C-alpha cells in the first residue's frame, strides 16, 4: 500500500470514528454540589444542568399559609437531620404558594446541605438513574416536580408511582420527592367513574379507575392543601410585596382600590396575582 492510499484510509477511518462518537451518549456531567444548590434534569440528554441563579424566596414572605409552612418545614427539617421524613404532595388552588414554599425550603436549608433538582414529567422515567447519581453525595436532595398532572396513558405516571413505593430501585435516604399539583389525585376525574362505584352491604367499593387514580397520591406520605384567599388576605399580600419592592411603607390611599381592580381584571385573587400587581404598581409609581 502506497502512502497516498494509506492517507486516504486514515482520513476515512477518522471520519467514521467521528460519526460513531457523535452517536454515542455523552458522559454524565459532574456537578460540584458544594457550589451548586439547584439543578434541572434534562430528559433528552439525560444530564443535570446547574441552575446558577435559582429563584430565591424567604419563608417570611409567604403570607396566609402559616399552617402549610409549618408542616412542610417540619418535614424538611426532619429530613435534614437524617430522621424519617415523607415525600410531599402540595395541592390546591393556583397561585397560592405551593411552588414558592418548595423554593423557600431551599432558601432556608441550602446552606445546611439541601439541594433541589427540578424534574418534569418526561424526566420521571429516569428517576432510578437520578437516585443513583446522587446516592453517594453528602447532601440532601429534594426532587421537585412542579404543576404535576397526568393523563391515563402518560409513561411518567407508573414511573413515579413505582419510585414512590413499589420499585426495587427506590430512592436512598438522602432523597425525597416534593410535587405540586392543582389536582389532589393528579389525574382528571370523570362523573361516570363515580357512577361506577358499587355499594355492597354497608361498604363502598370504588370503581377500579378511581382506585388507580387515588393510588398514586396515596403514596405521598404528606398531603398539604392550599385554599383560595379572601380579599383581606389578598390586599395584605399585595401591600407586603409592594413595600418590599419599594423599600418603604405604602401610604397611597388608592393602593387597595387599584389592587382590587387588578384582581378583577385578572379574574383571580391569589398570592401570585398580588405579587404581579405589586410589581406593576411599584414600577409605575417610581
N, C-alpha and C positions, 0 to 999 in steps of 0.2 A: 504494500500500500504506500503510495507516494504521499508527500506532505500535504499536497492540495486536498486529496481525498480525506486525510486524517483531520485537517482543519474543518472541512465540511461536516464530517461525522461528529466532531466535538461540538460544533455550533448547533447542530440539530439535537444532540443529546442535551445540551444546556437549555435549549428552548423547550424540550419535552419536560425536563425537570421543573422548569419554571411553571409550566401549566399544571403539573401534578401538585406542586406546592401550593398553588393558588386554590386548588380544590380541597386541600386538607383543612380540617378545623384548626382554628388558631388556638394557641396555648392560653389557658385561663390567665386573665390579667390579675396580677398580685396587687392587692390594696394594702397600703400601710394604715391599718386601723388605729394606730396611735395618733395619726394626723387627720384621718377621715372619720367623720361621725355619721355620715349618711351616704347611701349608695342606691342606685336603681338597677334592677335586674333586667338586662336586655335579652329577651327570649330568643330573638332571631340569631344573635351571635353567641348566646349562652355566656355572656360576660357581665361582670359587675362594673358599672360606671360610677365613679365617685361623684357625689354632689358636693361641689366645693362651697356653695353658699346655701345650705338648707334653710327653708323658711323657719324663722325662729319666732316663737310666741311664748311669752311667760304665762304660767298658770294664773297669775294675779289678774291678767287681762281678760280672763274668761268669766264673765259675769252670768248670774242667774242659773248656773249649773253646778252649784256647790256640792250637791249630793253625788252627781256623776263624777266630779273631780275627785271627791274623797274615795270613791270606790275604785276608780282606775289608778289613782295614785297609790292607794294601799296595796293593790295587786302588783303594781310595778315595783314598789319598794320591797315587797317580799321577794320578788324575782331578783332584784339587785343584791339582796342579802343572801342569795343562794337558798332561800326557803321555797317550799312548794308554792306555785302560783298557777293561774289559769290562763288559757287562751281567751281573748275577749272579743265579743261581738257588740259593737256600738250601733244602735239602730234608732230610727225615728225621723222626725221632720227635717227637711233640708235646711241648711244654713243655721243650725242650732249649736254647732261647735264640736261635732263628732271628730272630724279630721283635725281640727285645731287642738283638741285635747290630746290626741296621739302625739302631735308635734310638740306640745308643751311638755310631754314626758321626756322627750329628747333634750329640750332646753334645760330641764331640771336635773336630769341624771346623766347627761352626756359627759360631763367632767368626771363622773364616777364610774365610767366604763360602759354606759349604754350606747348601742349603735342601732341605727334604723336602716332597714333595707326595704325599698318600695318594690312591690311585685304586682304586676297586672294579671288579668285573668289568663292570658296566654302563658304567662310565666308560671302559673300554678302547676303545670305539668312537670316542671323541673324542681319542685320542692325537695325531693330526696337529694338531688345534686347540690342544692343550696345548703341543705343540712350538713352535707359532707364538707362543703367549702369552709364552713365556719366552726365546725365541731371542735377543732383543736385551738381555737383562738381564745385568749384570756379575757374576752369581753362578753357582754350580754347582748343578745341580738333580738330585736323585735322585727319580724317580717310583717310589713304593713300593706294591707290590701284595701284600697280606698274605693268607695262607691261600688260595692260588690253586689252583683245580681246575676242570675243565670237563667238561661232557657234550659229546657229539659235535655237538649242534645249537646250542650257545650262540654268539651272534654275537661275543662278546668274543674267542673263540679265534682266528679268522682275523685279527681286527684286531691282536691282539698279535703274532701271527706275522709279519704284514706290517710292523709297526712295528720289530720286532727286526732284520729282514733281508729285504728284498724290495720294500718300497714306495718309490716316488719321494719320498713325504713322510716321510722318516726324521727322526730327532732330530738336532739340531745338536750341536756339540762340547761344549756345556755341559749336556748331559742324558745320564743313564744310567737304566736300569731295574733295580731290585732287587726280586725276587719271592721270597716264601716259600711253601712247599707241603709237605704230608706225602707227596706223590707225586713221584717223580723225573720222570715223564713227564707230569704234570699232568692226566692223564685216566685213568679206570678201564681196567683191562686184563682181558681175559677168556680163559679157557682155550682156547676154540675158535680164538682168534686165533693162539695158539702152535701149535695143531694144523694150522693152515693154512700154516705155514712149509714151504717146499719145499727139498729137497736136490738140487742139480744138480751132479753130479760131486762135487768136494770143496768146493763153495761152498754157503753157506746163504743162501736168499732169503726174507726175512721177508714175511709177508702184508702187503698194502697198508694194512690198518687199523693194523697195528703200525708200519709206516713212517710213517704220518701222525702217530701219537702221539709217536713219537721226534723227528719233525722240528721240533716246537716247542721242546722242551727243548734240542735241539742248537743252537738259535740263541742261547742264552745262552752267552757266551764263557767264563764261570767257573761251575763247579758246586762247591758247598760242602756237604758231607754232615754230618749230625748224627746221633749214635747214642745209644741208651739208656745211662743212667749206672748204675754199680753202687752197692751200699749205702754204701760208704765215701764215695763222691763225693756221694751224696745227703745224708749226715749232715754233710759238710763245708760244703755249700751252706747247709743249714738253720742251722748254727751261725754261719756268716758273716753271714747276714741277721739272725739274732736279735741278734747282738752289734752290728750296725749300727743296728738299730731301738732297742735298749735303751741303746746308748751305753756299754756296758761288757762285760766278759767274762762268760760264762755258766758259773758253777760248778755249776749244778744237776745232781745225779747222775742224775736221772730224765729229763734232756733227750733223750738219744738214744733211750731206750725209748719216750717219748711221740712222738718224731718218727717212729719206725718204726711205731707203732700208727696214726698219722695216715696214713702212706703205705698201710698195709694197708687202712684204711677207704676210701681213695680208689681202691684197685686200681691205683695207679700210683706210680712212683718217678721223679720228674723234678725239674728245677730249678724249674719253676712250682709243683709241689706243695710243695717245700721252702720256697719263698717264702711260700706261703699258710700253711704250718704255723708259720713264724717269726712272722708277723703275729698269728696266733691265740695263740701261746704268750706272746709279749711283751705283748700286750694283756690277757691273762688273769692274768698274773703281776704286773703293775704297776698 
